[in-house]
Amino acid sequence: MFGNALSARPRPFDAVLARAGEIILGKPDEIRQAIACLLAGGHLLIEDLPGMGKTTLAHTLARLLGLQFSRIQFTSDLLPADISGVSIFDREKSEFRFLPGPVFAQLVLADEINRATPKTQSALLEAMEEGQVTVEGQSRELPEPFFVIATQNPAHQIGTFPLPESQLDRFLMRIELGYPDRAAERALLSGGSQRLQAARLDAPFPAADLPSLQREVAAIHAAPPLIDYVQALVEATRQSPAFQHGLSPRAGLALLAAARAWAWLAGRDMVLPDDVQAVLPAVARHRLRSVQGSGFASREDIASLLRSVAIP
């Protein structure tokens, strides 16, 4: 039904995946998900305990993709102007001069985003959605490409503010790294600093090539039966008694975009149901609330959803 989905085209991101795997040990699926998210033009949320490699992954991706990098440490006293920038009066020129904030970078790491107040968190909303920020009534374009990788600690930890649904929905994907397996942790303990190794990485290709690669990803073919499958999954979340509410149309678009990127990374010119299933947990879990409490949908909830919807 899906025809010949194999293609002989080269896979330029194989080198990126391999080099990232040398820094973030034992997490090939999570690395692939993060790269798929950026190739799809989306923003990434990484949630996990402190010390699990969230910040190192962001540094690694910035280096390998050759992107201008900026890090914002979110704290309870951080102000919106600390993110977007401020205008100061230049006495010599007798005029105001805008000093851009750290959000004016191609890849912005919003570290521990849920330690800031909701007002400060919302300062990223316009940037993530529109690719611009408005300061004192004037809109200013952000660099292209523009990505936000945000890290957050689990909500039960002291000093955290939960991200509102409107902020969560801006993230195309949400992933967790988790503890490394025994072999990966042994290699980590035996080696040097992963952060220092990441700082020495070189990009396999110019960052200027990334927008054209994103357009190539967006052009990956999705057959009508595949669209039917995505639509059926989205509709099933709205009818399922397991969730407080279903996925929005924007979530359906995000699912398809992520599946296209997953197929592209696999060297195929066509999306398969396997691609959709591979990215569904990362795309859907932070958008779905379980009826059992107020937490995110569980992995078992998503697995049950996949079992309930027939593959075309």
C-alpha positions as semicolon CSV with decimal commas, in nm:
position;residue;x (nm);y (nm);z (nm)
1;M;0,000;0,000;0,000
2;F;0,290;0,233;0,067
3;G;0,489;0,135;-0,242
4;N;0,866;0,123;-0,255
5;A;0,980;0,331;0,042
6;L;1,351;0,265;-0,006
7;S;1,581;0,522;-0,158
8;A;1,946;0,519;-0,257
9;R;2,006;0,880;-0,154
10;P;2,295;0,939;0,090
11;R;2,232;1,004;0,458
12;P;2,439;1,310;0,554
13;F;2,335;1,290;0,918
14;D;2,490;0,947;0,977
15;A;2,812;1,122;1,083
16;V;2,618;1,352;1,316
17;L;2,441;1,058;1,480
18;A;2,766;0,865;1,520
19;R;2,961;1,155;1,671
20;A;2,678;1,246;1,906
21;G;2,672;0,883;2,021
22;E;3,037;0,916;2,124
23;I;2,942;1,194;2,366
24;I;2,597;1,086;2,488
25;L;2,672;0,721;2,557
26;G;2,412;0,449;2,528
27;K;2,129;0,675;2,408
28;P;2,105;0,629;2,027
29;D;1,724;0,649;2,015
30;E;1,712;0,967;2,222
31;I;1,983;1,129;2,007
32;R;1,793;1,037;1,691
33;Q;1,471;1,181;1,836
34;A;1,645;1,508;1,926
35;I;1,795;1,544;1,579
36;A;1,464;1,450;1,414
37;C;1,297;1,726;1,616
38;L;1,539;1,990;1,489
39;L;1,522;1,864;1,132
40;A;1,144;1,896;1,151
41;G;1,190;2,261;1,251
42;G;1,061;2,209;1,603
43;H;1,170;2,287;1,956
44;L;1,279;2,019;2,201
45;L;1,201;1,969;2,570
46;I;1,425;1,735;2,770
47;E;1,296;1,636;3,112
48;D;1,500;1,434;3,356
49;L;1,682;1,437;3,686
50;P;1,987;1,663;3,724
51;G;2,312;1,514;3,599
52;M;2,165;1,293;3,327
53;G;2,331;1,471;3,033
54;K;2,055;1,709;2,921
55;T;2,281;2,014;2,888
56;T;2,561;1,810;2,731
57;L;2,322;1,686;2,463
58;A;2,227;2,045;2,376
59;H;2,594;2,148;2,356
60;T;2,669;1,846;2,139
61;L;2,392;1,922;1,891
62;A;2,494;2,286;1,866
63;R;2,853;2,190;1,788
64;L;2,766;1,919;1,537
65;L;2,516;2,138;1,353
66;G;2,749;2,439;1,354
67;L;2,489;2,661;1,516
68;Q;2,544;2,982;1,708
69;F;2,479;2,878;2,067
70;S;2,340;3,063;2,366
71;R;2,258;2,933;2,713
72;I;2,005;3,088;2,949
73;Q;2,005;2,961;3,307
74;F;1,647;2,993;3,427
75;T;1,609;3,092;3,791
76;S;1,326;3,228;4,002
77;D;1,458;3,586;3,973
78;L;1,511;3,581;3,595
79;L;1,315;3,857;3,417
80;P;1,169;3,855;3,062
81;A;1,410;4,134;2,964
82;D;1,699;3,908;3,062
83;I;1,591;3,683;2,775
84;S;1,477;3,921;2,502
85;G;1,706;4,218;2,564
86;V;1,668;4,585;2,660
87;S;1,703;4,932;2,513
88;I;1,953;5,167;2,673
89;F;2,006;5,537;2,615
90;D;2,325;5,621;2,427
91;R;2,428;5,965;2,551
92;E;2,680;6,020;2,273
93;K;2,420;5,966;2,001
94;S;2,125;6,092;2,209
95;E;1,917;5,789;2,116
96;F;1,813;5,453;2,251
97;R;2,015;5,151;2,145
98;F;1,884;4,794;2,164
99;L;2,101;4,536;2,334
100;P;1,983;4,193;2,217
101;G;1,936;3,927;2,480
102;P;2,059;3,567;2,469
103;V;1,750;3,458;2,276
104;F;1,914;3,604;1,963
105;A;2,102;3,287;1,873
106;Q;2,039;2,996;1,639
107;L;2,021;2,738;1,916
108;V;1,908;2,860;2,257
109;L;1,942;2,632;2,558
110;A;1,676;2,724;2,814
111;D;1,833;2,538;3,104
112;E;1,600;2,431;3,386
113;I;1,317;2,629;3,231
114;N;1,068;2,529;3,500
115;R;1,270;2,701;3,773
116;A;1,160;3,041;3,638
117;T;0,824;3,202;3,706
118;P;0,542;3,160;3,452
119;K;0,581;3,526;3,347
120;T;0,943;3,466;3,249
121;Q;0,864;3,133;3,086
122;S;0,611;3,310;2,864
123;A;0,885;3,537;2,729
124;L;0,985;3,248;2,504
125;L;0,636;3,193;2,361
126;E;0,654;3,449;2,081
127;A;1,010;3,351;1,994
128;M;0,922;2,982;1,965
129;E;0,603;3,038;1,768
130;E;0,683;3,337;1,548
131;G;1,062;3,343;1,523
132;Q;1,066;3,698;1,657
133;V;1,048;3,894;1,980
134;T;0,867;4,218;2,048
135;V;1,047;4,463;2,274
136;E;0,894;4,802;2,353
137;G;0,646;4,766;2,070
138;Q;0,903;4,678;1,803
139;S;0,928;4,328;1,655
140;R;1,276;4,195;1,593
141;E;1,352;3,889;1,382
142;L;1,549;3,603;1,530
143;P;1,827;3,422;1,343
144;E;1,744;3,144;1,099
145;P;1,739;2,860;1,175
146;F;1,614;2,912;1,530
147;F;1,573;2,634;1,784
148;V;1,499;2,618;2,153
149;I;1,617;2,320;2,352
150;A;1,474;2,346;2,701
151;T;1,563;2,126;2,993
152;Q;1,350;2,083;3,299
153;N;1,369;1,892;3,621
154;P;1,080;1,669;3,730
155;A;0,790;1,871;3,867
156;H;0,809;1,710;4,209
157;Q;1,148;1,870;4,278
158;I;1,169;2,175;4,502
159;G;1,161;2,518;4,335
160;T;0,992;2,425;4,009
161;F;0,696;2,588;3,834
162;P;0,498;2,362;3,599
163;L;0,496;2,471;3,236
164;P;0,145;2,573;3,118
165;E;-0,016;2,377;2,836
166;S;0,034;2,667;2,594
167;Q;0,409;2,654;2,656
168;L;0,428;2,276;2,637
169;D;0,248;2,278;2,303
170;R;0,528;2,488;2,152
171;F;0,765;2,196;2,193
172;L;0,744;1,957;1,901
173;M;0,891;1,674;2,107
174;R;0,964;1,591;2,469
175;I;1,219;1,325;2,555
176;E;1,378;1,173;2,862
177;L;1,735;1,044;2,876
178;G;1,715;0,818;3,179
179;Y;1,997;0,632;3,348
180;P;2,263;0,482;3,120
181;D;2,298;0,107;3,100
182;R;2,587;-0,059;3,282
183;A;2,822;-0,069;2,983
184;A;2,759;0,295;2,891
185;E;2,808;0,410;3,249
186;R;3,132;0,214;3,277
187;A;3,260;0,382;2,960
188;L;3,150;0,718;3,101
189;L;3,336;0,659;3,427
190;S;3,648;0,542;3,244
191;G;3,659;0,833;3,000
192;G;3,712;1,204;3,037
193;S;3,463;1,489;3,063
194;Q;3,188;1,452;2,808
195;R;3,132;1,830;2,811
196;L;3,497;1,893;2,718
197;Q;3,477;1,636;2,440
198;A;3,164;1,805;2,307
199;A;3,344;2,140;2,297
200;R;3,602;1,993;2,059
201;L;3,348;1,864;1,806
202;D;3,338;2,003;1,452
203;A;3,030;2,026;1,231
204;P;3,034;1,776;0,940
205;F;2,870;2,036;0,714
206;P;2,798;2,411;0,722
207;A;2,507;2,537;0,931
208;A;2,389;2,725;0,621
209;D;2,292;2,388;0,471
210;L;2,044;2,313;0,749
211;P;1,745;2,511;0,612
212;S;1,769;2,329;0,277
213;L;1,783;1,995;0,459
214;Q;1,474;2,095;0,655
215;R;1,294;2,168;0,330
216;E;1,401;1,828;0,201
217;V;1,260;1,668;0,516
218;A;0,931;1,855;0,478
219;A;0,901;1,720;0,122
220;I;0,919;1,354;0,228
221;H;0,613;1,185;0,081
222;A;0,324;1,082;0,308
223;A;0,075;0,862;0,121
224;P;-0,301;0,906;0,177
225;P;-0,322;0,583;0,384
226;L;-0,046;0,720;0,607
227;I;-0,239;1,044;0,654
228;D;-0,543;0,831;0,742
229;Y;-0,335;0,653;1,007
230;V;-0,215;0,979;1,164
231;Q;-0,570;1,114;1,166
232;A;-0,701;0,793;1,322
233;L;-0,445;0,816;1,603
234;V;-0,534;1,178;1,672
235;E;-0,907;1,101;1,674
236;A;-0,851;0,802;1,904
237;T;-0,696;1,029;2,169
238;R;-1,011;1,243;2,164
239;Q;-1,234;0,942;2,216
240;S;-1,018;0,753;2,466
241;P;-1,132;0,750;2,831
242;A;-0,764;0,739;2,934
243;F;-0,701;1,106;2,853
244;Q;-0,850;1,427;2,988
245;H;-0,856;1,572;2,635
246;G;-0,732;1,468;2,293
247;L;-0,461;1,588;2,062
248;S;-0,513;1,915;1,876
249;P;-0,480;1,964;1,499
250;R;-0,141;2,125;1,566
251;A;-0,032;1,805;1,740
252;G;-0,134;1,606;1,431
253;L;0,083;1,831;1,215
254;A;0,369;1,790;1,462
255;L;0,334;1,411;1,452
256;L;0,352;1,406;1,073
257;A;0,649;1,645;1,065
258;A;0,842;1,435;1,316
259;A;0,761;1,115;1,125
260;R;0,893;1,272;0,804
261;A;1,219;1,357;0,980
262;W;1,245;1,004;1,120
263;A;1,198;0,857;0,772
264;W;1,457;1,098;0,627
265;L;1,713;0,995;0,888
266;A;1,651;0,632;0,790
267;G;1,732;0,716;0,429
268;R;1,378;0,676;0,297
269;D;1,182;0,912;0,075
270;M;0,845;0,803;0,214
271;V;0,688;0,789;0,559
272;L;0,588;0,450;0,697
273;P;0,360;0,368;0,991
274;D;0,674;0,257;1,177
275;D;0,801;0,616;1,160
276;V;0,479;0,747;1,311
277;Q;0,491;0,489;1,589
278;A;0,855;0,569;1,664
279;V;0,794;0,940;1,726
280;L;0,443;0,927;1,875
281;P;0,550;0,900;2,242
282;A;0,783;1,201;2,217
283;V;0,525;1,408;2,028
284;A;0,213;1,314;2,222
285;R;0,295;1,241;2,586
286;H;0,348;1,603;2,696
287;R;0,026;1,704;2,516
288;L;-0,193;1,441;2,681
289;R;-0,302;1,439;3,044
290;S;-0,396;1,111;3,205
291;V;-0,730;1,087;3,380
292;Q;-0,537;0,921;3,662
293;G;-0,412;1,239;3,828
294;S;-0,268;1,542;3,652
295;G;0,048;1,387;3,512
296;F;0,151;1,329;3,155
297;A;0,026;1,028;2,966
298;S;0,235;0,721;3,045
299;R;0,424;0,508;2,799
300;E;0,167;0,235;2,855
301;D;-0,110;0,481;2,765
302;I;0,062;0,546;2,431
303;A;0,127;0,176;2,374
304;S;-0,240;0,105;2,438
305;L;-0,335;0,380;2,194
306;L;-0,116;0,226;1,924
307;R;-0,271;-0,116;1,982
308;S;-0,621;0,027;1,949
309;V;-0,567;0,184;1,605
310;A;-0,527;-0,048;1,307
311;I;-0,236;0,008;1,069
312;P;-0,362;0,066;0,712
